[in-house]
């Protein structure tokens, strides 16, 4: 059963442009839309926003900001109350690191923690990025958890209390509540995948161990539950969620289970069985996930729903109906889905939050221009290597010009970085302070091992990119150790199946295929329910996979033979790398038969990081 608002069906297009909340954002473009499949219990889902709360100022399809999302949620709450159905908001972590709004402030998160906290979220958990540093995990503990007290869940995550030194849960392990309108009894958990890269002030317990604990086993045996809600910063098709699903099913074969995931930055919808589904809602404030479930037992508080939609509590055997929609985060979509316009849509609270964002951007001078990019450079929308690949640009232009330690200037060097160090595309036009952080937000510096035989160093990249099993600590690959590339698989075998079946295509400004000339290019997602999940009907975009890492060879001797363009091979090189990947460099070197260890490493270009190098290079090479 689909609940339809009294205002009738959605219009497919709207001719007039609508204004985004941030003054410098591009206005959205009208496009054909699919309706939201409203049901008895409905959800809005965000994940992996990474500080993009101002929206995408250069991309019309994602130009709504966090204030617009607040207005959207408040308007949908109004509609849900009118119809007597329920709406819950979920966020599954990685709210930090990835844009100037977060990374340019001192301390980091000075503005975004408050901006995010303006939204009411019913169930929320941590991602891995909140845990890389003591400061960010303590921000969760002292600010985000209290802000969402009772709603923040940490089923397998502890913290060392900075004041007492005691280990304690970051937040409560689970919660049980009853929905406002339908009286649906919900038992919720909040997990993190089996993450091992966290700072030592937090403890992530393996999911497979957590579900054996008494508190979890007692919770899943509660028969006074109509829906298990499992949220997590966990890809949908990993062993972590499969283990949770099996544990619940082992005790309650007939209760509905709804999963919400994250981490892999894709749109995905997975079926576990006829009564259990999961939704993952992309990345970077590009996607607002919408999920509905109908046919749940209810206390009978329905106002205007059809009588067959809600099941009596004794009739759990019947399968509920699940539906999903991936909403492009722009005001055109928001207006159409609420049947409102630029005058009637914004709420006071939403406008206030948009103003907070604008003030923060101004204070951080995020629109300051370093230079102007002469063309678009893509992470995944151009093959690597190619002239339009951002990784070729980094490898062939930026690193050779910028990576130089004056004390080792005469020594040939090979520079290695993971491709995950570059997070987003560069668009033709102004390259601003904000652009710098969206492209490379991380503070990793450089380290090196001096005088490594070239015969060893030249084999290193192949070893890393082949992901030899001996190089991968349990359940964690080189590619996923830290920053996740824009769209990628996770580390488990089942995750590779996810990548094959999800049919994920990122949005861009590419030209549509001839057969789709009237459609804007964008997400065209295929998942376990088919290919009709995206709210906006787009033309597809070609996607290219990139390697885990790249190398740049710098300062090599001139060609050994006259007329040859290929440099001569040096006897030895300085092996330079982004310090974030040091453990993998050392493991690869060990695999190659050497005995290099951390004692052999040292700082290279002290005080410099990738973000600063890119900003400086743009200032020196790209005039406006």
N, C-alpha and C positions, 0 to 999 in steps of 0.2 A: 504494500500500500504506500503510495506517495502522497504526502500532504501538499496540496497546492494552495498558495495564498489566494485570497479573495480577489486579488487584482488581475488575475488571468495569466496567460502564458507569457513567457519572456519574448520580448522583441529580439529579432536576430541582429539588427544593426541600429545604430543611432547616428544620424548624420553630423550633429554638432560636436565639436571637440569639448572635452571636459578638462578642467584645470587640476593639476596635481598639487598636493599640499605644499611641497617644497618649491619655492619660487623658481629655482633653476632647473627643475625636473622637466623632462620632455613630456608633452601631453600624450595620453594613450590614443591608440588608433582603433576605430570601430572595427568589429569583426563578428562573424557568426558565433553564437554561443549556445551551449547546451544548458538546460535547466539544472538547478540543484535538486537532487533526488531526496527531498525531505522525507523523514520517517518519524517513528515514535521517539527514538533517542538519537540525537544528532551531535556531531562533534566538529569543531574547527581545530586544525592541527598546524603548528609551526615547528620547525626543527632546523638546526644548523644555520641560524640567522647570522652568526659571526659578525655582529655589529652593524649589519646593513639596515639599520632601523630608519635611515633617511630614504630608503628605496634606491633604485637605480636611476640616477639622474640623466644618464645618456641612453637608456633603453626604455622606450615607451611602454612595452608590455609589462614592466616591473616597476613602474615609477611611483606607486603609492608608498607612503611612509607608515611608520608605526601608529601615528595618530589616525590615519585613514583606516588602518586595521581595527583600532579601538572603536571608531565610528561604525564600521562594518559589523563588528561583533555585537555592539549595543543595538543596532537596528535588527539584527537577526534574533537577538534575545526578545525584542519586542514582538516580533512575528511569532516566535515559538510560544510565547505566553498567550498571544491571541488565539493560537491554534490548540493550546493545551498540550503541546509536546515539550520535550526537553532539549536543551543545548548546553554542551559542556566544552570548555576550551582546554587544550592539551599542548604542552611544549616539552620536547624531548632533548633539550640541551644543545651544547656548543653555541651559546649565545654571544661568545666573546671571540676576539682575535680575527681580523679580516677586513676591517675598514678604518678609515681615519677617525670616525666618530668614537671608536673605542681606543684604537692604538695610538692616536696622536695626543691623547690627554695625559696629564701627569697629576696624580697616578692614573694608570690605565683603567678605564671604566668609570672615570669620574662623572661622566654624563650618562653613559648608556645604562648603568645599573638603575638609575632613577627613571630613565625613559622607559625601559622595559617594564619596570614595576608599575607603571601607570595602567597596564592591561590587567584585567582580572583573569587569572588562569586557575582552572579547577584542579588540575593534576599536572605536576611539573617535576622534572628530574635533572640531574647533571649530565653533561657530556664529558668527553675526555679533555677538551681544551680548558675547561674550568680547573683542571687538576695538574697542569704541567708545572705550575709555579706555586710556591707557598702563598704568595700574595693573592692570586686569583682564587685559590681554594678557600682562603680565609675570607675573601669577599663573599663567597657563597655562604659561608658559615655565619658571618656577622650581618650580612645585608640581605641577600636573596632569600635564604631560608626563613628568617623572621618576617620578611615581607609577605611570603606565601606560606606562613605558618599553618600547618594542618593540611596544606595542599602539596607541599614539597615532599617527595618520597625518595628514600635512599635505601633500597632493599639490600644492596650488597656493597655499600660504600661507607667507610668510617673515616674520621679525621682525628688527628692528635690535637686536643684542645690546647690552643696557644697559651692559655693562662695556667691550666692545671697539669698539662703534660699527659693527661689521660686519654686513652683511645675511646671514642664514643661514636655512635652513628651520626653521620652528617645531618640527617633528618630522620623522621619516623620511618619505619620499615614499610608500612602499608596503612591504608585507611579504608573504612567502610562508611558509606553514606547512602542516603536515599534521595533520588532526584525530586525536584520541586513539584513538577506538574503531573508526572506519571507515577510517581511513587516507586520507581524501579530501584531495587537494592543492589548497590554496586560495591564490589570489593576490588580495590586498586593496589597495584604494586608499581615500583619505579626502579628499573635496573640500568646498569652500565655493562657493556660488553666486557670480556675478560681482558681488560686493559692493563698493561704493564709499564707504561712510560710515565706514570704519575710521579709527582714529587714525593719525597719520603715523609711528608706530613699527612698523607692520606693513604688509606689501605683499601684496595679493591679486591673483594673476595670473589673467587671464581663462581659464576652462576651455578655450575653443577654442584658445588659444595653448599652454596646458600640454600638451595631448594631441599637439602636434606635436614636443615635445622628445624628444631621443634616448632618455632613460631610460624614458619612457613607451612609446615605440614598440618598444623592445627588450623591455620587460616583457610587452606584449600579444602578442608573437611567441613566447613561451615555450610550447612544446607539452607540457611536463610539468605541465599544469594541468588539474584536473578541474572547478574552479568559479572564476569571477571574482566577487569580492565587492566591490561598489562602494558605499561608504557616503558620505553627504554631507549637509551642511546645505543641501539643495537640494530644492525641490519636485519631485515625481516627473515631472511632465509639462512640464518646461521644456526649453529648447534645450540647457542645460548637460548634463543627463543624456542627452538624445537624441544629442548630439554624442559623448559617451563611448561610448554603445551602438554607434553607427555605426563608431567607430574600432575597437572590439574586434571587431565583426562583420566588418569589412573584412579582418581578419587571421585570425580564427578563427570560421568560420561555424557550427561544431558544438559549441562549448563552452557550458555553462550559465552564465548571468550572473544574479546576484541583487543588486538595488539596495535600499538603505535610505535614505529621505529625511527631510526635516524642513522647518521654517521656516513653513509655512502653517497650522500648528496644527489640521490636520484628520486624520481617519482616511481613508486612501486606499490602493488597491491597483491597480497599473497593469500592463498587459501590453504588452511591447515586441515580442516574438515568442513562438513556442511554447517557447523555451528561455530566456526572459528576463522576469522580473517584478520589480516593486518594491513596497515597503511603506512607508507613512508612518503613524506611531502617535500622532497627536494632540498633546496639550499638557498642561502643568501637573500631571503625575503623575495624569492622569485615565485614561490608557490604557497598558497594557503590551502591546506588539505581540508576537504569536507567529507564526512563519513556519516552514514545513517544506518540504524538497525531497527527493524520493525518485526513485531511478533514476540516481544518480550513479555514475561509475566508482569502484571501491574497491580497496584492497589486500587485501581479504578477511579483515579482522579482526572481522567480525560475529560476535556471540555467539548471539543468539536471533532474528534477523530471518528472515523468509521468504526462500527462496533466489532468488526472482525480483525482489526489491526492489532489489538492487544490480546495476549493469551492469558487465560486464567492460570494461577500459579501451579495448579495440579497438572497442567497440560504442557509440560516441558518437552515432550517427545517431538512435537512438531518443530520443523526447522524454521528459524527466523529468516528474514530477508535482509541482505546486506547490500549497500550501494555506496559508491565513492565518486568524488569529483576532485580534480586538481585545478584550482582556481589560479589563473594568472593574476599576479598581485598588481592590479591597476584600477583606477577609478572607473573606467568603462565597465569592467566586470562587476565591481562593487555596486555601481548604480543599477545595472541591469538586474542583478540578483536580488536587490532590495526594492526594485521598482521606484527608485527615487532619483533625484538629479543633484546637480552641484549646489543647489540652494537648500533642498530638503534633506540631503543625505548627511552632511557633517553634524556631529553632536558637539556640544560644548566641550566635553572632555576630550574628544578627538582633536578639535581645533587647538585646545590648550597644549596637548602633547606635540602636535606638529610645530607649534610656536617654540616649545622647549627644544626641539630638534634644530630648528633654524637658528636659535640663539646659540646653541652649542657649536654648530658648524661655524658660525661667525666668530665665536671666541677662539676656536681652534685654527682659524684662517684656512679652512680646508679648500677654499676656492682659489687660493694663491697658485699661480701658474708657474711651473718650472720651464715649460717649453710646449711645443705643439707636435704631436705625432704626425708624421707625413702620411700614414695609412693605418689600417687596422692590423693588429697582430693577434693571432688566435692561439689559445691553448689547445683546443681540440677540433676546431673547425678548419684547420689547414694541416696538411700532412707534415710530419717531421722526418727529415729536414726539408725546409722550403723557405722561400723568401718571406712568406706570410706567417710563418710559425714564430711565436714568441720565444720558443726555446732555441731556435736557430739564431734569432736576434741576440739572445743572452749569450749563447755559445760563441758566436762569430764576431760580435761587436762589443758588447758590454764587458764581458770577462777579460778579453785580451787588453782592453784599454785601461781597466780599473784594478785588476788584481796584480799588485806589485808591492812587495816589501823591499824598501830601499836597501836594507842590509843584505838582501839576497838577490839584488837586481840582476846580477850577471848569471844567475843559475837558471837553466831551463825549468819550466814548471808545467805540471798538469793539474788543472783545477777541476774538481768534481762537485756536483751538486745534485740533489734529488729534484726531479721535475715538480714535485709537490711544493717546492719553495716558491714557485710562481703560481698564484692562486686564481688569477682572472685575466681576461683579455685586456688589451689596450685598444681603444677606439681612436680613429683619426680625429685630430683636434686637440684641444687643451689637455695637457698632462699636468694635473694639479697635485697639491699635497695629498688630497684624498685619493687620487689615482695611485700614488706611490704605495699607500697602505693596502689598497684593494689588490694590487698586483703582488706585493711582497710585504706582508705585515710582520714578519718574524724577526726577532732580535738576535738570531744566531750569528756569531762571528765566524772567523776562519781559523783553522789550525793546519798544521802541516807536519810531514815527516821528511826530513832532509835526506838528500842523496840516496834515494831509492833507485835501484837498478832499473833502467828503462825496460829491460827484458821482462821484468815483473810488472811494472806500472802499466805497460801497454795492454796487459791482459785483464786488468782490474775491471774495466767497464763491462766487458762481456760477462764476467762472473756475476757482477751485481745485477745486471739486467736479465740474466737467466734465472735469477732467484734460486740458486742452488739450495736445496733443503737445509744443508748444514749451516747456511748463513741466517736462517730464520729462527729466532727464539720461538717457543711454542705459541701458536695461535697469533703470531704477529709478523707480517712481512715487511720487507724494506719499504715498500710503497706506502704502507698504512701505518708505519711506526709513528708518524706525526701527522703533518698536514695531508689531508686527503685531496687527491687531484679532483678537478672539477666534476667529472663523472667517471667512476671507476668501480671495479669489483672490490669485494673485501678479500679476506685472506683464506677463508675456508673453501673447501671444494664445492660445497653447496652454493657458495656465493658466486662462483663462476657460472653456475646454472642461472642464477638470478640475472647476471649481466647479459646472458644470451637471450633470456625470455622477456626481459623488460622492455626491449625495443626502445631504449631511451635516446632521445635526441635533444640537445640543448638549444635554447633560443639564440637567435642572432640576427644580424642585418643582411644575411646572405640573400641572394635573389632566389625566389621560389622557382620550382621546376615548372616547365611550360604548362603542364596539365593543371597546375594549381596557381596559375598566374594571378588570380583574384584573391588569393589567400596570403596573409602575412606569414613568413617563415617562423617556426617556433616548435615548441614541444609537441611531439607526436608519440604518445606513450602507448605501448602494448603491455598488458599485464595479465594476471590470471583471470580477469573478467572480460578481456577483449581489448579493443582499441578505442573505446568511447569514453575514457575517463577524463580527458582534458576538457575543461569547460570551454576553452577557445579552440575553434577548429582552425588548425594551422597547416601550412605546407611543410613537408619534412625538410630537414637539414642533414647534410652528410656529416658524419662524425668520424674522427680519426683517433686511434689509440696511440699514446706516446709511451716511450720507455720509462723505466723507473728513475734513471739517472742519465746525465750527460757529462761530457768532459770537454775541456778546452785546452789545447796545447799552445803554450806561449813561450816565446824566447828561444825557440829551437835553433840549432845551427843552420846556416845557409845550405842550400842544396849541394850535394856532394859532386854532382855532374853538371856541367854547363848546359843551360837550356831547360833543366828540370825545375818544375815549380814546387816539388815536394821537398820539404826541409829534410836535412840529414837527421839520422837518429842519434840522440845524445847517449853517452854512456850511462848517465844517471840524471835524475830529475828531483826537484822538490815536489812532493805529492801534497797538494793543497786541497782542502775540502771544507765545506760548511760543517761547523762543529756538531750540528744536530745529527749527522750521520756517522760520527766517529766510530761507534761500535760496529757498524756494518763495514766500514773501511777496514778495520782491524780484523774482523772475521774473514773478509774476503782475502786479505793478505795472508792470513793463516792457512786458508784453503789452498793458496798458491805455494805453500811450503815454506813461508818465512816465519820468523819468530818476533815480528814487530808487536809491541805492546804500548799501552798508554804512556809508559815512561819515555818512549821514543818520540812522542808528539810535543809540539810547542805551539804557542800562539803565532799567527801570521797576520800581519797588518793590524796590530793591536788597536782596539777601539772602533774598527770598521765592521759594518754588517751589510747584508745584501740590500736592504731597504735604502740605506744611505748611498751605496754605490750606484744604484739605479737612478736615484734622484740627481746625483752629481753628473752622471753620464748624460741624462736628458738635458740638464742645464747647459752642458758644454756642447751638445751636438744638435739639439732640435730647437731652432728658432721659430717664433710665431710670425 
